[in-house]
Amino acid sequence: MNEYRFTAEVARHAGAAEDLWREAAISLQERVYGDVRVKADWEPLISEDDVVRIDVSVIDDGHLAPRDVASFVELFFHDAFLLFNIARPASFSAAITVSGGEYRANDLAFDASPFAAGLSTAVPLAEVVAWYRGGTEQIAATPMQKVLFHLLHIGCDAPDEWTLRARLDACLKALGIGELDVASAAVIHPMHDEALDERLDDGDVESIDRAMVRVLTAVQDAVRA
């Protein structure tokens, strides 16, 4: 059995309630991916510090190639971002830098702001963790996997409004609960400045927010089922 130790510097951009991190210290202290276990100490996030360091370890039965170890650290944090923001939408945004001797993980950046429309909905983190066991699959094989992967892209890619609309449309269709009009949606300049073009309004944003609420509510309903 091998154990690889890492330190993750987490610069938070969203402040969740202290009880979420206390819950994470219990229900999300370990994820299992086949013969590989990833463990993390979330307790430093209980503090009010904007930047904290948490210990992460990868444990395997001796068959994991050293070059692949960091991939499991990255996968763990992608899972964590998804789990936190299903349990409490917009609860966890962060830039994460991982170091571990010769094993180098990619820097990670997660933005939960697109999930803010679902702030009024919540489920216990422990229930979300029990529901979504995750895995190493990189290609979605089920409608729910497609939804979760789209939500990850939304949180990782900082999508523009058109792309966000397209991903939420795909989520709605995968869940069988509707669709968004993508074909006729305006393609908007990245400045999105109403002072320069008075045709801009909040109508598109509101429809995107409503779609996000429907998607998050449907996922949370699946957790509760």
Secondary structure per residue as TSV (DSSP state, phi and psi in degrees):
chain	resnum	aa	ss	phi	psi
A	1	M	-	360.0	135.1
A	2	N	E	-116.0	146.0
A	3	E	E	-129.9	127.2
A	4	Y	E	-114.0	128.7
A	5	R	E	-107.3	139.2
A	6	F	E	-133.2	159.5
A	7	T	E	-120.9	129.5
A	8	A	E	-111.8	121.2
A	9	E	E	-89.8	119.4
A	10	V	E	-112.7	112.9
A	11	A	E	-99.6	107.9
A	12	R	E	-85.1	143.8
A	13	H	S	-115.9	-3.9
A	14	A	S	-137.1	137.4
A	15	G	-	-104.9	102.6
A	16	A	-	-82.1	163.3
A	17	A	-	-64.7	149.3
A	18	E	H	-56.0	-35.1
A	19	D	H	-66.2	-24.9
A	20	L	H	-64.9	-42.2
A	21	W	H	-72.2	-32.0
A	22	R	H	-65.5	-39.0
A	23	E	H	-66.8	-39.4
A	24	A	H	-63.5	-36.2
A	25	A	H	-61.2	-21.0
A	26	I	H	-101.2	-53.6
A	27	S	H	-87.2	-17.1
A	28	L	T	-124.1	29.9
A	29	Q	S	-78.7	-14.7
A	30	E	E	-151.9	139.8
A	31	R	E	-125.6	141.9
A	32	V	E	-113.6	127.5
A	33	Y	E	-124.3	87.0
A	34	G	T	66.2	-119.0
A	35	D	T	-91.3	7.0
A	36	V	E	-113.8	133.4
A	37	R	E	-116.6	138.6
A	38	V	E	-120.2	126.9
A	39	K	E	-119.4	144.4
A	40	A	E	-143.3	146.6
A	41	D	-	-102.9	105.2
A	42	W	-	-87.0	-5.2
A	43	E	G	-57.9	-34.3
A	44	P	G	-58.0	-23.5
A	45	L	G	-74.8	-10.4
A	46	I	G	-65.9	-27.1
A	47	S	S	-67.3	170.1
A	48	E	-	-94.9	7.7
A	49	D	-	-66.4	140.2
A	50	D	S	-72.4	-31.2
A	51	V	E	-122.3	124.8
A	52	V	E	-132.3	162.0
A	53	R	E	-117.6	131.3
A	54	I	E	-123.1	147.1
A	55	D	E	-87.5	134.2
A	56	V	E	-129.9	139.0
A	57	S	E	-133.9	145.9
A	58	V	E	-115.4	124.9
A	59	I	E	-121.8	128.1
A	60	D	E	-136.0	173.7
A	61	D	S	-86.9	9.3
A	62	G	S	104.6	-1.9
A	63	H	-	-102.3	-3.6
A	64	L	S	-81.2	126.2
A	65	A	-	-68.3	134.2
A	66	P	G	-52.5	-34.6
A	67	R	G	-67.2	-17.1
A	68	D	G	-96.9	-5.6
A	69	V	H	-60.2	-46.7
A	70	A	H	-62.1	-27.9
A	71	S	H	-61.7	-34.2
A	72	F	H	-73.5	-30.2
A	73	V	H	-65.8	-45.9
A	74	E	H	-62.5	-42.0
A	75	L	H	-61.8	-41.5
A	76	F	H	-59.0	-44.6
A	77	F	H	-71.5	-33.0
A	78	H	H	-62.8	-44.2
A	79	D	H	-59.8	-45.6
A	80	A	H	-60.2	-45.6
A	81	F	H	-56.6	-45.9
A	82	L	H	-64.9	-45.9
A	83	L	H	-63.6	-45.3
A	84	F	H	-59.8	-43.3
A	85	N	H	-85.7	-10.1
A	86	I	H	-80.2	-43.9
A	87	A	H	-63.2	-49.0
A	88	R	S	-138.1	96.8
A	89	P	T	-51.8	137.3
A	90	A	T	67.3	23.5
A	91	S	-	-86.0	-21.7
A	92	F	-	-141.1	106.1
A	93	S	-	-119.5	141.0
A	94	A	E	-165.2	153.8
A	95	A	E	-105.3	127.5
A	96	I	E	-123.6	125.8
A	97	T	E	-116.5	124.9
A	98	V	E	-112.7	132.9
A	99	S	E	-129.4	145.8
A	100	G	-	-165.7	60.9
A	101	G	T	65.9	-125.3
A	102	E	T	-79.9	-9.4
A	103	Y	-	-96.1	113.7
A	104	R	-	-109.5	121.6
A	105	A	-	-97.9	153.5
A	106	N	-	-68.8	145.8
A	107	D	-	-65.3	142.2
A	108	L	E	-120.2	143.3
A	109	A	E	-136.1	122.8
A	110	F	E	-122.5	132.2
A	111	D	-	-122.5	113.1
A	112	A	-	-92.1	1.9
A	113	S	G	-59.3	-34.2
A	114	P	G	-63.3	-17.5
A	115	F	G	-86.9	-4.0
A	116	A	G	-62.5	-24.3
A	117	A	G	-61.8	-23.0
A	118	G	G	-96.9	21.6
A	119	L	T	-57.5	-28.2
A	120	S	T	-80.2	-5.2
A	121	T	-	-109.5	145.5
A	122	A	-	-160.4	151.0
A	123	V	-	-138.2	154.9
A	124	P	-	-60.4	137.1
A	125	L	H	-56.9	-40.8
A	126	A	H	-58.6	-36.1
A	127	E	H	-69.6	-38.1
A	128	V	H	-66.5	-42.3
A	129	V	H	-62.2	-42.5
A	130	A	H	-66.9	-33.3
A	131	W	H	-74.6	-45.2
A	132	Y	-	-105.3	97.3
A	133	R	-	-78.4	-18.8
A	134	G	-	72.4	-166.7
A	135	G	-	168.6	-175.8
A	136	T	S	-97.4	1.5
A	137	E	-	-60.2	134.1
A	138	Q	-	-108.0	-3.4
A	139	I	S	-123.8	123.6
A	140	A	-	-64.0	132.8
A	141	A	-	-113.7	-12.6
A	142	T	S	-130.8	161.0
A	143	P	H	-55.6	-41.7
A	144	M	H	-68.1	-38.3
A	145	Q	H	-59.6	-41.0
A	146	K	H	-59.2	-43.9
A	147	V	H	-61.5	-47.2
A	148	L	H	-65.5	-38.8
A	149	F	H	-67.5	-38.1
A	150	H	H	-63.1	-41.4
A	151	L	H	-63.3	-37.3
A	152	L	H	-63.3	-43.6
A	153	H	H	-61.2	-40.2
A	154	I	H	-60.8	-39.0
A	155	G	H	-79.3	-20.4
A	156	C	H	-101.3	-26.1
A	157	D	H	-102.6	-2.8
A	158	A	-	47.5	60.3
A	159	P	-	-70.0	149.0
A	160	D	-	-73.7	173.8
A	161	E	H	-61.1	-39.6
A	162	W	H	-64.9	-45.3
A	163	T	H	-66.9	-40.2
A	164	L	H	-60.8	-43.1
A	165	R	H	-61.2	-43.3
A	166	A	H	-64.2	-41.7
A	167	R	H	-68.4	-40.2
A	168	L	H	-68.4	-35.2
A	169	D	H	-60.0	-44.1
A	170	A	H	-63.2	-37.5
A	171	C	H	-64.5	-48.3
A	172	L	H	-58.3	-43.3
A	173	K	H	-67.2	-41.2
A	174	A	H	-62.7	-35.7
A	175	L	H	-82.7	-12.2
A	176	G	T	70.8	34.5
A	177	I	S	-123.9	20.5
A	178	G	-	131.1	-162.7
A	179	E	-	-160.3	165.8
A	180	L	-	-114.8	146.3
A	181	D	-	-77.7	106.7
A	182	V	-	-96.1	-38.9
A	183	A	T	-58.6	-38.7
A	184	S	T	-98.4	5.5
A	185	A	-	-68.9	140.7
A	186	A	-	-68.6	144.7
A	187	V	-	-96.5	117.1
A	188	I	-	-107.8	141.3
A	189	H	-	-57.0	141.9
A	190	P	T	-60.8	-21.4
A	191	M	T	-68.3	-34.9
A	192	H	-	46.5	57.7
A	193	D	-	-109.1	109.9
A	194	E	T	-67.1	-21.6
A	195	A	T	-67.9	-24.8
A	196	L	T	-95.0	-23.5
A	197	D	-	-148.3	105.9
A	198	E	T	-73.5	-6.5
A	199	R	T	-71.4	-18.4
A	200	L	-	-67.0	139.5
A	201	D	-	-146.4	-179.7
A	202	D	S	-90.9	3.9
A	203	G	H	-60.4	-44.2
A	204	D	H	-64.9	-42.1
A	205	V	H	-63.3	-40.9
A	206	E	H	-64.2	-40.2
A	207	S	H	-67.3	-35.3
A	208	I	H	-66.5	-43.0
A	209	D	H	-62.0	-42.4
A	210	R	H	-62.8	-40.0
A	211	A	H	-65.3	-40.6
A	212	M	H	-62.2	-42.3
A	213	V	H	-60.7	-43.5
A	214	R	H	-63.6	-41.4
A	215	V	H	-66.3	-49.7
A	216	L	H	-63.0	-39.3
A	217	T	H	-64.1	-40.7
A	218	A	H	-65.4	-39.6
A	219	V	H	-66.1	-44.2
A	220	Q	H	-63.6	-35.5
A	221	D	H	-63.9	-36.8
A	222	A	H	-66.4	-36.0
A	223	V	H	-62.6	-42.3
A	224	R	H	-74.2	-23.9
A	225	A	-	-63.3	360.0
